[in-house]
Amino acid sequence: MPAMPETPHIPYKRSKFSTRLYSDRLYTQGHLWLWNQDEDRWRIGFAKFALRMLGDPVEFELEVKVGEQVETGQIVGWLEGFKAVSDIYTPMAGTFVGSNPELDEDIDLLKSRSHERSWLFELEGTPDDACLNAEGYAGFLDETIDRMVGKES
């Protein structure tokens, strides 16, 4: 079987952190990515930086129902990682479409490089103007990591 073509990305490395920032996604300053599925349907997942700060995912729960309207910044659930527990916020206003059913069986998919499988939930709506493209998110990561490294010095 032929290999699938790789999604265009920017290799990113700063200090001891490295990742791939995919050009087909938008990113938020809350370290989520948004991947467009069809017109106004978006899959949302954690950027690698967020998972690095939380540690290996242990458990998560989404507390909204399919069809429910959500607002930008609304808490829709939580994720417990090995290092911390974090609320999950919506990066845009819209209609909650559903969660990733595969995560019920294997939460480690959140760490997968395959964005086809590592998403948390889907929303229908329009991303907030504050969302960043891959290059913009790389700049934001630079600033974030520089602040963290500066605090450690």
N, C-alpha and C positions, 0 to 999 in steps of 0.2 A: 504494500500500500504506500503511495507517495506521501511524503511529509507535507503537512499543511503549511502554507506560507506564514511566516512570522509577522505578527502585527507590527507596523512601524512604531519605533520607540526611541526615546532618548536614554542612553545609559547615564545613570546618575551616581556619583560617588562624592561624598563629603565626609571628612574625618573617618570614622569607622563604619559608616552607613553607606550601603549601595542598594540600588533598585533600578527598575526599568520604569520609565514614565511613558505610558502609551499615548500616542497622538490621537487615537480615536476616543479618548475619554476627556471629561472635564474633571477638575479637582476642586476641593474646598480647603479653606484654611483650617477646617476641623479634621482634615486628613481622611476625607472620603473621596471616592471616585464615582463618577456618573457615566454610564455607558448607554448610548442611545440605541434602542431596539427597533423602534418604528414610530416615525413622526414624533408624538409627544409621550412615548413610553420609554422610561429610563430605568436601568438596573443600577442599584447603589451598593457599593462595597467599601470596605476599609482599605485605605492605602497601606502599603507595607510599613510606613513610618508609624502609623497608629498601632498596628499589631506589634511592632517592635517595642513600643512603650507599654503596651498592655501585657505582653508575654503571650505564651501559647494560649489559644482560646480553650476554655473549659466548658462554658455553658452560655447560652444566650436565650433571650425571649423577646418577642415583639408583642406589644400590648395594644395594637390597633387591629381593626377588623377590615376585611376586604370591602371596598366601596366607601370607606370612611374618608372624609376630607381632612387633610393635614396642612399645617402652615409651616413656612420656613422656620427652622430652629425648634420645632416641636419635638419633645421627647416621645419616641415611639417604642422604646424598649431599652434593653441593657445587654451588655456583654461582660462576662467575667473572664478575665485572663489570669494567667499564673501570677502576674505582678499586680494587677489592679482590676477594679470593676469600673465600667464606664457606661454612662447613658448613651443611647443611640439617638441622634437627632436627624431630622429630615433636612436635606440640603436645599429643598425647594417646596413650594406649595403645590398641592395637587390631590389626586385621588390615590389612596393606597390600593395597589393591585394585588399584592400578596408577597409572601416570603419565599425564599429558596427552599423547596421541599427536601433537597439533597442534604441540607445542613442538619436536619433532624437525625439523619443516619450517620453523618460524618462531619463533625464541626471542624476538623482539620482541613477541610476544603477551603476555609477562609484563608489559609496560608498558601494555597495553590497559586501558581503563576497563571493558571488558566482562568481568564476572566469569564469564560463561559460557565464556570462552575463555582467561582468564589464570591458571588454576589450575595447580599443580605436580603434585599427586598426590591420590589418594583413600584414605581410611582408613575402616574400619568399627569403631565403638567409641563411647565416650562422652567428650565433651570434659572436660578437667581443670577442676576448680573454680576454678583460677586464671585461666581465660579471662574476658575482659572484654566487656561489651556496647559499643556504639559510644560512649556517653557516658563510660563508664569508661576506654576507650582514649583518648578526647580528653583526659581529665584526665592520663593517663599521658604522652601526647605533650607536654602543657603542661610537665610537670615535666622531661621529657627535653630538650626544646628550651631551656628556661630554663637548665638546667645547661650545655648546649653553648654558648649565647650568653654565659653568665657566664664560661666558660673563655676565650672569644675576647676578652673585654674587657680 
